[in-house]
Amino acid sequence: MGRRLPAAVVWAPVALAAALAGFGGQALARPPEALACALQAAPAGLDARIADVILSQDRARGRPALDDLRALTDRCSDDQFLTPHQHDSYFSYVYGRMGRDVLDTRLTAEGIPSAIVDQALDIGPGNANNPAEKVTEGDLRLVAEALGKAGHDPARVTPRGWALITAWIVATATMFDGLRDLD
């Protein structure tokens, strides 16, 4: 049998982690349940309303959905003891995440795999996710080339399909920018 470690040695890393967590959450990555709070607590349909705001790019018309999302993310941020800056970052994360969840389904309905967009621009889970201010013609050209290489004729993508691709890129950039700023 192995040697048994003293309790102080076993519990020291746990105590250190708990102490570091008290410093505004900066020392440790945010636990997944903290990120999921607003996604799990969201009323039915809020995700689709957020996706519509991202798709339309009309924040004024989407203000009611954005206000509902802000109230939800603020409640979760308070529950997780996030700083005021982290409140905004969490809002951005959830805004992008909710948008991505719905936009993925809409892209699939148009016959456009979101994974091709992610690969073309090195975005999405496990990719570089460089911060993005806006979608450029160069981004869309890279997506068109990737679609062609994957056997999807980019000339057959409808205007709605291109709008969904653009919205997907915006949602992804927003989600990862928020996530990056959370910790």
VOPAGU-2260 file (C-alpha; in pm, 1 decimal, decimal comma):
REM VOPAGU-2260
SITE   aa  ch    i         X         Y         Z
SITE  MET   A    0       0,0       0,0       0,0
SITE  GLY   A    1     105,9     356,1     -65,2
SITE  ARG   A    2     198,8     601,6     202,3
SITE  ARG   A    3     -88,9     813,7     327,0
SITE  LEU   A    4     -42,6    1190,7     295,6
SITE  PRO   A    5    -124,1    1418,7     589,0
SITE  ALA   A    6    -461,4    1594,3     556,7
SITE  ALA   A    7    -290,2    1934,6     544,4
SITE  VAL   A    8    -103,1    1831,3     228,2
SITE  VAL   A    9    -414,0    1686,8      64,8
SITE  TRP   A   10    -632,9    1988,7     139,0
SITE  ALA   A   11    -373,1    2261,5      77,8
SITE  PRO   A   12    -439,8    2282,2    -301,1
SITE  VAL   A   13    -814,1    2304,0    -236,4
SITE  ALA   A   14    -763,7    2581,4      19,0
SITE  LEU   A   15    -530,9    2766,0    -218,2
SITE  ALA   A   16    -781,6    2739,6    -503,5
SITE  ALA   A   17   -1059,4    2868,7    -278,1
SITE  ALA   A   18    -843,4    3158,3    -163,2
SITE  LEU   A   19    -742,8    3249,6    -517,9
SITE  ALA   A   20   -1104,1    3234,2    -632,3
SITE  GLY   A   21   -1178,9    3513,1    -388,8
SITE  PHE   A   22    -964,6    3753,9    -591,3
SITE  GLY   A   23   -1233,2    3843,8    -846,5
SITE  GLY   A   24   -1215,0    3508,2   -1021,2
SITE  GLN   A   25    -898,6    3615,2   -1199,5
SITE  ALA   A   26    -680,1    3325,5   -1084,9
SITE  LEU   A   27    -890,7    3032,1   -1201,5
SITE  ALA   A   28   -1100,2    2961,6   -1509,2
SITE  ARG   A   29   -1472,3    3015,2   -1468,0
SITE  PRO   A   30   -1647,5    2682,5   -1395,0
SITE  PRO   A   31   -1882,7    2555,7   -1666,6
SITE  GLU   A   32   -2189,3    2582,2   -1441,3
SITE  ALA   A   33   -2123,9    2954,7   -1397,0
SITE  LEU   A   34   -2120,2    3000,2   -1774,5
SITE  ALA   A   35   -2436,0    2791,0   -1814,9
SITE  CYS   A   36   -2644,3    2985,8   -1561,4
SITE  ALA   A   37   -2816,1    3222,9   -1805,9
SITE  LEU   A   38   -2848,5    2956,2   -2074,5
SITE  GLN   A   39   -3032,9    2728,2   -1834,9
SITE  ALA   A   40   -3244,0    3002,3   -1676,7
SITE  ALA   A   41   -3347,0    3172,2   -2003,4
SITE  PRO   A   42   -3717,2    3182,8   -2082,3
SITE  ALA   A   43   -3826,9    2985,6   -2386,9
SITE  GLY   A   44   -3767,3    3175,4   -2708,6
SITE  LEU   A   45   -3512,7    3425,5   -2578,2
SITE  ASP   A   46   -3238,9    3249,6   -2773,1
SITE  ALA   A   47   -3431,8    3288,7   -3100,4
SITE  ARG   A   48   -3498,9    3656,1   -3023,8
SITE  ILE   A   49   -3126,5    3711,1   -2962,8
SITE  ALA   A   50   -3038,9    3531,2   -3287,5
SITE  ASP   A   51   -3284,6    3761,4   -3467,5
SITE  VAL   A   52   -3108,5    4067,5   -3321,5
SITE  ILE   A   53   -2771,3    3937,6   -3439,8
SITE  LEU   A   54   -2912,8    3851,2   -3782,3
SITE  SER   A   55   -3088,5    4185,4   -3829,9
SITE  GLN   A   56   -2799,8    4389,7   -3685,5
SITE  ASP   A   57   -3071,7    4620,3   -3551,7
SITE  ARG   A   58   -3004,3    4666,9   -3181,4
SITE  ALA   A   59   -3266,9    4941,7   -3153,2
SITE  ARG   A   60   -3544,9    4713,9   -3274,8
SITE  GLY   A   61   -3400,4    4428,9   -3068,3
SITE  ARG   A   62   -3385,4    4637,1   -2749,3
SITE  PRO   A   63   -3658,3    4437,0   -2565,9
SITE  ALA   A   64   -3468,8    4110,5   -2622,0
SITE  LEU   A   65   -3140,1    4272,6   -2523,8
SITE  ASP   A   66   -3297,4    4417,0   -2208,5
SITE  ASP   A   67   -3433,9    4072,2   -2116,4
SITE  LEU   A   68   -3091,8    3920,0   -2174,9
SITE  ARG   A   69   -2921,1    4191,7   -1967,9
SITE  ALA   A   70   -3154,9    4130,2   -1672,4
SITE  LEU   A   71   -3091,3    3756,5   -1695,8
SITE  THR   A   72   -2712,8    3783,4   -1724,7
SITE  ASP   A   73   -2696,6    4041,4   -1445,1
SITE  ARG   A   74   -2884,0    3803,4   -1212,0
SITE  CYS   A   75   -2644,1    3521,9   -1296,0
SITE  SER   A   76   -2342,7    3753,1   -1270,5
SITE  ASP   A   77   -2453,3    3861,3    -923,9
SITE  ASP   A   78   -2500,9    3496,7    -821,6
SITE  GLN   A   79   -2145,5    3422,5    -937,5
SITE  PHE   A   80   -1997,0    3735,5    -771,0
SITE  LEU   A   81   -1868,2    3874,5   -1100,1
SITE  THR   A   82   -1715,2    4222,8   -1115,7
SITE  PRO   A   83   -1893,5    4498,6   -1312,2
SITE  HIS   A   84   -1653,7    4443,4   -1604,6
SITE  GLN   A   85   -1724,7    4071,0   -1591,1
SITE  HIS   A   86   -2100,7    4143,9   -1602,1
SITE  ASP   A   87   -2047,7    4297,2   -1946,6
SITE  SER   A   88   -1821,4    4012,8   -2056,1
SITE  TYR   A   89   -2076,4    3755,5   -1941,1
SITE  PHE   A   90   -2349,7    3938,7   -2131,5
SITE  SER   A   91   -2133,0    3923,1   -2446,9
SITE  TYR   A   92   -2059,3    3555,6   -2393,8
SITE  VAL   A   93   -2427,0    3461,8   -2349,0
SITE  TYR   A   94   -2539,6    3689,0   -2635,0
SITE  GLY   A   95   -2299,2    3516,2   -2872,5
SITE  ARG   A   96   -2361,3    3169,2   -2732,8
SITE  MET   A   97   -2740,7    3195,3   -2757,0
SITE  GLY   A   98   -2707,8    3333,6   -3107,2
SITE  ARG   A   99   -2475,2    3051,8   -3214,2
SITE  ASP   A  100   -2707,4    2785,1   -3078,0
SITE  VAL   A  101   -3001,0    2908,2   -3286,2
SITE  LEU   A  102   -2801,2    3017,8   -3590,9
SITE  ASP   A  103   -2645,5    2671,7   -3618,9
SITE  THR   A  104   -2992,3    2522,4   -3668,0
SITE  ARG   A  105   -3082,6    2789,9   -3921,1
SITE  LEU   A  106   -2757,5    2737,2   -4115,9
SITE  THR   A  107   -2822,9    2362,7   -4123,1
SITE  ALA   A  108   -3171,0    2427,8   -4264,7
SITE  GLU   A  109   -3002,2    2626,4   -4545,3
SITE  GLY   A  110   -2764,0    2336,5   -4611,0
SITE  ILE   A  111   -2461,1    2522,8   -4476,0
SITE  PRO   A  112   -2250,4    2337,6   -4218,3
SITE  SER   A  113   -2133,9    2584,1   -3952,9
SITE  ALA   A  114   -1815,2    2377,1   -3911,6
SITE  ILE   A  115   -1702,7    2490,2   -4259,3
SITE  VAL   A  116   -1736,8    2855,0   -4154,2
SITE  ASP   A  117   -1546,7    2784,7   -3832,5
SITE  GLN   A  118   -1264,8    2608,1   -4017,5
SITE  ALA   A  119   -1238,8    2872,1   -4288,3
SITE  LEU   A  120   -1195,4    3153,2   -4034,5
SITE  ASP   A  121   -1025,5    2958,2   -3752,1
SITE  ILE   A  122   -1314,9    3035,7   -3518,0
SITE  GLY   A  123   -1525,1    2823,6   -3287,3
SITE  PRO   A  124   -1429,5    2580,4   -3013,1
SITE  GLY   A  125   -1062,9    2482,2   -3022,0
SITE  ASN   A  126    -964,8    2748,6   -3275,7
SITE  ALA   A  127    -777,9    3080,7   -3254,9
SITE  ASN   A  128   -1091,3    3298,0   -3227,6
SITE  ASN   A  129    -918,1    3624,3   -3299,2
SITE  PRO   A  130   -1122,2    3922,2   -3181,6
SITE  ALA   A  131   -1337,4    4056,4   -3463,0
SITE  GLU   A  132   -1485,3    4402,9   -3496,4
SITE  LYS   A  133   -1684,9    4325,2   -3808,6
SITE  VAL   A  134   -1716,3    4071,5   -4087,2
SITE  THR   A  135   -1511,4    4164,2   -4393,0
SITE  GLU   A  136   -1538,8    4075,9   -4760,6
SITE  GLY   A  137   -1216,7    3880,4   -4710,7
SITE  ASP   A  138   -1387,3    3669,9   -4442,9
SITE  LEU   A  139   -1675,7    3591,4   -4675,6
SITE  ARG   A  140   -1434,9    3507,7   -4958,2
SITE  LEU   A  141   -1256,8    3257,4   -4731,7
SITE  VAL   A  142   -1592,0    3103,1   -4641,0
SITE  ALA   A  143   -1693,3    3084,1   -5009,2
SITE  GLU   A  144   -1365,0    2909,8   -5093,0
SITE  ALA   A  145   -1410,5    2665,1   -4804,3
SITE  LEU   A  146   -1766,9    2591,8   -4910,9
SITE  GLY   A  147   -1645,2    2518,9   -5264,1
SITE  LYS   A  148   -1370,8    2286,7   -5140,1
SITE  ALA   A  149   -1627,4    2101,7   -4927,8
SITE  GLY   A  150   -1854,5    2046,5   -5228,8
SITE  HIS   A  151   -2105,1    2324,5   -5158,9
SITE  ASP   A  152   -2140,0    2564,6   -5451,3
SITE  PRO   A  153   -2104,6    2913,1   -5298,1
SITE  ALA   A  154   -2301,8    3059,3   -5589,6
SITE  ARG   A  155   -2604,2    2861,9   -5467,6
SITE  VAL   A  156   -2596,1    3017,0   -5120,4
SITE  THR   A  157   -2899,7    3242,0   -5091,0
SITE  PRO   A  158   -2884,9    3598,2   -4959,5
SITE  ARG   A  159   -3042,4    3461,6   -4638,7
SITE  GLY   A  160   -2764,7    3201,1   -4623,5
SITE  TRP   A  161   -2496,4    3471,4   -4647,1
SITE  ALA   A  162   -2677,2    3674,7   -4381,7
SITE  LEU   A  163   -2679,9    3367,9   -4155,5
SITE  ILE   A  164   -2308,8    3309,7   -4220,8
SITE  THR   A  165   -2235,8    3671,0   -4130,6
SITE  ALA   A  166   -2449,3    3645,1   -3816,5
SITE  TRP   A  167   -2271,4    3319,8   -3722,1
SITE  ILE   A  168   -1933,1    3491,9   -3750,8
SITE  VAL   A  169   -2051,0    3787,2   -3539,6
SITE  ALA   A  170   -2203,7    3558,7   -3275,5
SITE  THR   A  171   -1887,4    3348,9   -3257,8
SITE  ALA   A  172   -1658,7    3650,7   -3225,1
SITE  THR   A  173   -1882,4    3803,1   -2958,4
SITE  MET   A  174   -1903,6    3478,9   -2763,0
SITE  PHE   A  175   -1528,6    3420,5   -2757,6
SITE  ASP   A  176   -1447,3    3786,5   -2689,5
SITE  GLY   A  177   -1676,3    3770,6   -2385,0
SITE  LEU   A  178   -1531,6    3440,1   -2271,5
SITE  ARG   A  179   -1175,4    3569,7   -2310,2
SITE  ASP   A  180   -1258,4    3876,5   -2097,5
SITE  LEU   A  181   -1431,9    3679,7   -1822,6
SITE  ASP   A  182   -1114,1    3544,9   -1668,0
